[in-house]
Amino acid sequence: MELNIKIMIDTESIIQEFDRFILRFGGNYRNFYIGITDNPVSRLNFDHNIGQANPYLFMEAANNETARMIERYFLDQGCDGGGDEGSGFVYAYKKGPRTRP
């Protein structure tokens, strides 16, 4: 018998995790990009060209509305950002000389 268990992480916990990530890698929101997508691996690697040298984090929110609230919080803090419609993953990375943007 297969069990499919999905742990739902609340909005506040996701925000705290991204704040810890940003703090760990410098703490200046302006040096980070936040976005939402339905495919974080593709978005990070192909659209943003993060490479192996740039730290990144992604987490799945409960739904698109929650993902947008989390994204808005970090945009208001000073992060660059943008996202796809209908997306549930929130992602962030530290911008570097080769990332887009």
N, C-alpha and C positions, 0 to 999 in steps of 0.2 A: 504494500500500500504506500502510495506517495503522499507526502504532506507538502502542501504549498503554504508556507507561512510568510506573510509579508508584515514587517514591523512598520507601523506608521509612526513617523517622527513628527512631533508637533512643530509649528512654525517657530516658536521661541527657541527650541532646541537647535533647529537648523540655523537660525540667525547666530546663536551662540557659537556653533561649530565654525561658521564662516568667519566670525569675529576672531576666534582663536587662530584660525588659519592666517588671516591678515596680520594679526599681531606677531605670530611666529616668524613671518617673512617680511618684517619691516614696520608694520603698523600704520603706514600712510595709505589711506584709502585711494588717493589719486594715482597710486602706482598699480592699482588692480582693476581688472575688468570683470564685471558681473553680467551674467546673461542667463537666459532660459532656452531650452531646446528639448526636442524629443530624442536626440541622439548626441549625447555629450562627447563621446569618443571622436566621432567624425567632426563635430563642430570644433573641438579643441585642436585636433591634429591638422585638419585640412583647411578650415576657414580661418583659424587664428594662428596656425603655424607655431604652436607653443614649443615644440621640440622637447628634448629631454632635460634641458637646463632650467626650464621655467616651472616653478611649483604651481600646481593646480588642485582643485577640489571640486567634486560634483556630488550632489545628493538629490534624491527624488522627493519632491513635495507631494502632498496628498492630492493636489489637483492644480490646474492652471491658475486659478484664482490665488491660491496660496503661493505658488511660485512667483506670480506677479507682485504680490505683497512683499515677499522677501527681496526680490529684485529692486523694487521701489525703495525699500529701506536702505539698501546699500548705495543706490544712486543718490539718495538724499545725503548720504555720508560723504560723497565725493568720488565714488568709483565711476569709471567709464562703464558703458553697458549698452545692452540691447538684447532682444530675444525674438523667438519665433512664436507665432500664434499657435494656440492649442498645445503648448508644451508643458511638461511637468518636472523636468530636471532643472535644477539651479546649478550653475557652475561659476567658478571664479578662477582667475589665474593672475599671477604677477606679470605685468607687462615687461617686455625686454626689447632689445634692439631688433630682434627678428620677428616679434609677434605682430599680428594685424588685429586691431590697432595696438 
